[in-house]
């Protein structure tokens, strides 16, 4: 799956898409080893950025889980309808050739994108780099959600921040 994640990020980087890796993959890139089945991304919801993002993802073979065209995500009115009528928080994409990875795009920017983007880390990977939300901004996101998995991630991020190093999944002292 790591190669699949790098492929997605490389495609977005080549298309000059402004994005932030958040969620489980961001936790891993900050140094805590844990499993995750999706790549959570916050895209800058500016029209041209979204056009480039959807073209890049479509070119990589990703398609929406919902029965809608990928281009529908670009339309702010459509996203707002999904939020109001379906209580949608993420727009999920999948690739039939890469069943182990789902790409989840936030339908709103859960923070001031430009400010959080300015604090983001550029993490070198094997074949590309990832633009990853800072640890403090990731902690704020996870505190706001508060699911059990997010609380576990917060504990792990706090250990990393305290200099205790990464802890293995399930090893929470």
Phi and psi in degrees as GROMACS dihedral restraints (atoms count N, CA, C in turn):
[ dihedral_restraints ]
;  ai    aj    ak    al  type     phi  dphi    fc
    3     4     5     6     1   -57.7    20    10
    4     5     6     7     1   -43.4    20    10
    6     7     8     9     1   -62.1    20    10
    7     8     9    10     1   -36.2    20    10
    9    10    11    12     1   -66.9    20    10
   10    11    12    13     1   -40.5    20    10
   12    13    14    15     1   -63.5    20    10
   13    14    15    16     1   -45.9    20    10
   15    16    17    18     1   -61.0    20    10
   16    17    18    19     1   -38.4    20    10
   18    19    20    21     1   -60.9    20    10
   19    20    21    22     1   -44.5    20    10
   21    22    23    24     1   -63.2    20    10
   22    23    24    25     1   -48.6    20    10
   24    25    26    27     1   -64.8    20    10
   25    26    27    28     1   -38.7    20    10
   27    28    29    30     1   -62.3    20    10
   28    29    30    31     1   -42.9    20    10
   30    31    32    33     1   -60.8    20    10
   31    32    33    34     1   -41.9    20    10
   33    34    35    36     1   -67.6    20    10
   34    35    36    37     1   -41.8    20    10
   36    37    38    39     1   -62.5    20    10
   37    38    39    40     1   -44.1    20    10
   39    40    41    42     1   -63.6    20    10
   40    41    42    43     1   -31.1    20    10
   42    43    44    45     1   -85.9    20    10
   43    44    45    46     1     2.6    20    10
   45    46    47    48     1    59.4    20    10
   46    47    48    49     1    41.8    20    10
   48    49    50    51     1   -85.3    20    10
   49    50    51    52     1   134.0    20    10
   51    52    53    54     1   -87.9    20    10
   52    53    54    55     1   114.5    20    10
   54    55    56    57     1  -143.3    20    10
   55    56    57    58     1   164.5    20    10
   57    58    59    60     1  -132.9    20    10
   58    59    60    61     1   131.5    20    10
   60    61    62    63     1   -78.9    20    10
   61    62    63    64     1   126.3    20    10
   63    64    65    66     1  -128.1    20    10
   64    65    66    67     1  -174.1    20    10
   66    67    68    69     1    72.1    20    10
   67    68    69    70     1  -154.2    20    10
   69    70    71    72     1   -60.3    20    10
   70    71    72    73     1   -39.7    20    10
   72    73    74    75     1   -65.1    20    10
   73    74    75    76     1   -37.1    20    10
   75    76    77    78     1   -63.5    20    10
   76    77    78    79     1   -40.1    20    10
   78    79    80    81     1   -60.2    20    10
   79    80    81    82     1   -44.7    20    10
   81    82    83    84     1   -62.8    20    10
   82    83    84    85     1   -44.3    20    10
   84    85    86    87     1   -68.5    20    10
   85    86    87    88     1   -20.0    20    10
   87    88    89    90     1   -83.3    20    10
   88    89    90    91     1    -9.8    20    10
   90    91    92    93     1   121.0    20    10
   91    92    93    94     1     1.7    20    10
   93    94    95    96     1  -102.5    20    10
   94    95    96    97     1   117.5    20    10
   96    97    98    99     1   -78.3    20    10
   97    98    99   100     1   119.0    20    10
   99   100   101   102     1  -155.0    20    10
  100   101   102   103     1   161.4    20    10
  102   103   104   105     1   -85.8    20    10
  103   104   105   106     1   153.2    20    10
  105   106   107   108     1  -157.3    20    10
  106   107   108   109     1   148.0    20    10
  108   109   110   111     1  -108.4    20    10
  109   110   111   112     1     2.7    20    10
  111   112   113   114     1  -144.0    20    10
  112   113   114   115     1   164.2    20    10
  114   115   116   117     1  -112.4    20    10
  115   116   117   118     1   109.1    20    10
  117   118   119   120     1   -90.7    20    10
  118   119   120   121     1   126.9    20    10
  120   121   122   123     1  -129.7    20    10
  121   122   123   124     1   139.1    20    10
  123   124   125   126     1  -106.5    20    10
  124   125   126   127     1   117.6    20    10
  126   127   128   129     1   -95.4    20    10
  127   128   129   130     1   146.3    20    10
  129   130   131   132     1   -66.3    20    10
  130   131   132   133     1   120.8    20    10
  132   133   134   135     1   -84.2    20    10
  133   134   135   136     1    41.8    20    10
  135   136   137   138     1   -90.1    20    10
  136   137   138   139     1   138.4    20    10
  138   139   140   141     1   -50.2    20    10
  139   140   141   142     1   -55.3    20    10
  141   142   143   144     1   -63.7    20    10
  142   143   144   145     1   -35.5    20    10
  144   145   146   147     1   -62.6    20    10
  145   146   147   148     1   -42.3    20    10
  147   148   149   150     1   -68.3    20    10
  148   149   150   151     1   -37.4    20    10
  150   151   152   153     1   -60.3    20    10
  151   152   153   154     1   -48.0    20    10
  153   154   155   156     1   -62.1    20    10
  154   155   156   157     1   -41.2    20    10
  156   157   158   159     1   -63.7    20    10
  157   158   159   160     1   -47.9    20    10
  159   160   161   162     1   -68.1    20    10
  160   161   162   163     1   -36.0    20    10
  162   163   164   165     1   -63.5    20    10
  163   164   165   166     1   -44.2    20    10
  165   166   167   168     1   -63.2    20    10
  166   167   168   169     1   -45.8    20    10
  168   169   170   171     1   -67.0    20    10
  169   170   171   172     1   -39.7    20    10
  171   172   173   174     1   -64.1    20    10
  172   173   174   175     1   -42.1    20    10
  174   175   176   177     1   -61.8    20    10
  175   176   177   178     1   -28.9    20    10
  177   178   179   180     1   -82.3    20    10
  178   179   180   181     1    -2.4    20    10
  180   181   182   183     1    95.3    20    10
  181   182   183   184     1     8.1    20    10
  183   184   185   186     1   -84.5    20    10
  184   185   186   187     1   142.3    20    10
  186   187   188   189     1  -139.7    20    10
  187   188   189   190     1   155.6    20    10
  189   190   191   192     1   -64.9    20    10
  190   191   192   193     1   144.5    20    10
  192   193   194   195     1   -67.3    20    10
  193   194   195   196     1   -40.3    20    10
  195   196   197   198     1   -74.2    20    10
  196   197   198   199     1   153.0    20    10
  198   199   200   201     1   -78.6    20    10
  199   200   201   202     1    63.9    20    10
  201   202   203   204     1  -136.5    20    10
  202   203   204   205     1   156.0    20    10
  204   205   206   207     1   -70.7    20    10
  205   206   207   208     1   148.9    20    10
  207   208   209   210     1   -57.3    20    10
  208   209   210   211     1   -35.1    20    10
  210   211   212   213     1   -63.9    20    10
  211   212   213   214     1   -19.1    20    10
  213   214   215   216     1   -61.0    20    10
  214   215   216   217     1   -28.2    20    10
  216   217   218   219     1   -64.1    20    10
  217   218   219   220     1   -26.0    20    10
  219   220   221   222     1   -68.7    20    10
  220   221   222   223     1   -28.1    20    10
  222   223   224   225     1   -80.1    20    10
  223   224   225   226     1   113.1    20    10
  225   226   227   228     1   -59.6    20    10
  226   227   228   229     1   -38.4    20    10
  228   229   230   231     1   -64.1    20    10
  229   230   231   232     1   -40.0    20    10
  231   232   233   234     1   -64.8    20    10
  232   233   234   235     1   -44.4    20    10
  234   235   236   237     1   -60.1    20    10
  235   236   237   238     1   -41.7    20    10
  237   238   239   240     1   -63.9    20    10
  238   239   240   241     1   -39.2    20    10
  240   241   242   243     1   -61.3    20    10
  241   242   243   244     1   -43.8    20    10
  243   244   245   246     1   -61.3    20    10
  244   245   246   247     1   -38.8    20    10
  246   247   248   249     1   -65.0    20    10
  247   248   249   250     1   -48.8    20    10
  249   250   251   252     1   -72.1    20    10
  250   251   252   253     1   -42.6    20    10
  252   253   254   255     1   -91.1    20    10
  253   254   255   256     1   -28.3    20    10
  255   256   257   258     1  -118.6    20    10
  256   257   258   259     1    -0.2    20    10
  258   259   260   261     1    55.0    20    10
  259   260   261   262     1    36.8    20    10
  261   262   263   264     1   -76.5    20    10
  262   263   264   265     1   134.1    20    10
  264   265   266   267     1  -112.4    20    10
  265   266   267   268     1   -31.9    20    10
  267   268   269   270     1  -132.3    20    10
  268   269   270   271     1   147.4    20    10
  270   271   272   273     1  -102.9    20    10
  271   272   273   274     1   114.2    20    10
  273   274   275   276     1   -95.1    20    10
  274   275   276   277     1   136.2    20    10
  276   277   278   279     1  -121.4    20    10
  277   278   279   280     1   148.2    20    10
  279   280   281   282     1  -140.5    20    10
  280   281   282   283     1   161.3    20    10
  282   283   284   285     1  -128.4    20    10
  283   284   285   286     1   120.0    20    10
  285   286   287   288     1   -61.0    20    10
  286   287   288   289     1   -21.6    20    10
  288   289   290   291     1   -86.8    20    10
  289   290   291   292     1    -8.4    20    10
  291   292   293   294     1  -134.9    20    10
  292   293   294   295     1    65.9    20    10
  294   295   296   297     1   -65.5    20    10
  295   296   297   298     1   -13.2    20    10
  297   298   299   300     1   -83.4    20    10
  298   299   300   301     1    -4.2    20    10
  300   301   302   303     1  -132.7    20    10
  301   302   303   304     1   125.9    20    10
  303   304   305   306     1  -111.4    20    10
  304   305   306   307     1   141.3    20    10
  306   307   308   309     1  -106.7    20    10
  307   308   309   310     1   120.2    20    10
  309   310   311   312     1  -109.4    20    10
  310   311   312   313     1   120.4    20    10
  312   313   314   315     1  -104.3    20    10
  313   314   315   316     1   125.0    20    10
  315   316   317   318     1   -64.3    20    10
  316   317   318   319     1   136.9    20    10
  318   319   320   321     1   -83.6    20    10
  319   320   321   322     1   -12.9    20    10
  321   322   323   324     1  -131.4    20    10
  322   323   324   325     1   161.8    20    10
  324   325   326   327     1   -86.6    20    10
  325   326   327   328     1   112.4    20    10
  327   328   329   330     1   -76.6    20    10
  328   329   330   331     1    10.0    20    10
  330   331   332   333     1  -162.3    20    10
  331   332   333   334     1   174.0    20    10
  333   334   335   336     1   -70.8    20    10
  334   335   336   337     1   104.6    20    10
  336   337   338   339     1   -56.7    20    10
  337   338   339   340     1   -48.4    20    10
  339   340   341   342     1   -60.9    20    10
  340   341   342   343     1   -41.4    20    10
  342   343   344   345     1   -66.1    20    10
  343   344   345   346     1   -45.4    20    10
  345   346   347   348     1   -69.6    20    10
  346   347   348   349     1   -37.7    20    10
  348   349   350   351     1   -62.2    20    10
  349   350   351   352     1   -38.6    20    10
  351   352   353   354     1   -64.2    20    10
  352   353   354   355     1   -27.6    20    10
  354   355   356   357     1   -93.0    20    10
  355   356   357   358     1    -4.4    20    10
  357   358   359   360     1   -65.0    20    10
  358   359   360   361     1   158.1    20    10
  360   361   362   363     1   -98.3    20    10
  361   362   363   364     1   144.4    20    10
  363   364   365   366     1  -103.9    20    10
  364   365   366   367     1   106.1    20    10
  366   367   368   369     1  -101.4    20    10
  367   368   369   370     1   118.6    20    10
  369   370   371   372     1   -70.7    20    10
  370   371   372   373     1   134.5    20    10
  372   373   374   375     1  -113.5    20    10
  373   374   375   376     1  -172.0    20    10
  375   376   377   378     1   -63.1    20    10
  376   377   378   379     1   -43.9    20    10
  378   379   380   381     1  -118.5    20    10
  379   380   381   382     1    -6.2    20    10
  381   382   383   384     1  -158.5    20    10
  382   383   384   385     1  -165.4    20    10
  384   385   386   387     1  -129.9    20    10
  385   386   387   388     1   157.5    20    10
  387   388   389   390     1  -113.5    20    10
  388   389   390   391     1   137.5    20    10
  390   391   392   393     1   -94.9    20    10
  391   392   393   394     1   108.7    20    10
  393   394   395   396     1  -114.5    20    10
  394   395   396   397     1   136.2    20    10
  396   397   398   399     1   -56.3    20    10
  397   398   399   400     1   142.4    20    10
  399   400   401   402     1   -63.5    20    10
  400   401   402   403     1   159.1    20    10
  402   403   404   405     1   -59.9    20    10
  403   404   405   406     1   -42.2    20    10
  405   406   407   408     1   -65.1    20    10
  406   407   408   409     1   -41.5    20    10
  408   409   410   411     1   -69.3    20    10
  409   410   411   412     1   -36.2    20    10
  411   412   413   414     1   -64.1    20    10
  412   413   414   415     1   -42.6    20    10
  414   415   416   417     1   -59.7    20    10
  415   416   417   418     1   -43.2    20    10
  417   418   419   420     1   -62.1    20    10
  418   419   420   421     1   -41.6    20    10
  420   421   422   423     1   -61.5    20    10
  421   422   423   424     1   -47.7    20    10
  423   424   425   426     1   -66.6    20    10
  424   425   426   427     1   -37.2    20    10
  426   427   428   429     1   -63.3    20    10
  427   428   429   430     1   -37.1    20    10
  429   430   431   432     1   -67.9    20    10
  430   431   432   433     1   -27.9    20    10
  432   433   434   435     1   -87.7    20    10
  433   434   435   436     1   -52.6    20    10
  435   436   437   438     1    73.6    20    10
  436   437   438   439     1    14.5    20    10
  438   439   440   441     1   -67.2    20    10
  439   440   441   442     1   161.6    20    10
  441   442   443   444     1   -53.8    20    10
  442   443   444   445     1   -41.7    20    10
  444   445   446   447     1   -64.1    20    10
  445   446   447   448     1   -38.5    20    10
  447   448   449   450     1   -66.6    20    10
  448   449   450   451     1   -38.0    20    10
  450   451   452   453     1   -65.9    20    10
  451   452   453   454     1   -38.3    20    10
  453   454   455   456     1   -63.2    20    10
  454   455   456   457     1   -42.8    20    10
  456   457   458   459     1   -62.4    20    10
  457   458   459   460     1   -40.5    20    10
  459   460   461   462     1   -60.5    20    10
  460   461   462   463     1   -42.9    20    10
  462   463   464   465     1   -60.8    20    10
  463   464   465   466     1   -43.9    20    10
  465   466   467   468     1   -66.8    20    10
  466   467   468   469     1   -41.8    20    10
  468   469   470   471     1   -65.2    20    10
  469   470   471   472     1   -37.8    20    10
  471   472   473   474     1   -63.7    20    10
  472   473   474   475     1   -39.2    20    10
  474   475   476   477     1   -64.3    20    10
  475   476   477   478     1   -41.9    20    10
  477   478   479   480     1   -63.6    20    10
  478   479   480   481     1   -43.5    20    10
  480   481   482   483     1   -64.2    20    10
  481   482   483   484     1   -33.8    20    10
  483   484   485   486     1   -79.6    20    10
  484   485   486   487     1    -0.1    20    10
  486   487   488   489     1    81.9    20    10
  487   488   489   490     1    17.3    20    10
  489   490   491   492     1   -83.1    20    10
  490   491   492   493     1    -5.1    20    10
  492   493   494   495     1    79.0    20    10
  493   494   495   496     1   173.0    20    10
  495   496   497   498     1   -68.0    20    10
  496   497   498   499     1   145.9    20    10
  498   499   500   501     1  -115.7    20    10
  499   500   501   502     1   146.2    20    10
  501   502   503   504     1   -70.3    20    10
  502   503   504   505     1   150.1    20    10
  504   505   506   507     1   -55.5    20    10
  505   506   507   508     1   133.1    20    10
  507   508   509   510     1    87.7    20    10
  508   509   510   511     1   -10.0    20    10
  510   511   512   513     1  -101.8    20    10
  511   512   513   514     1    84.5    20    10
  513   514   515   516     1  -110.6    20    10
  514   515   516   517     1    27.3    20    10
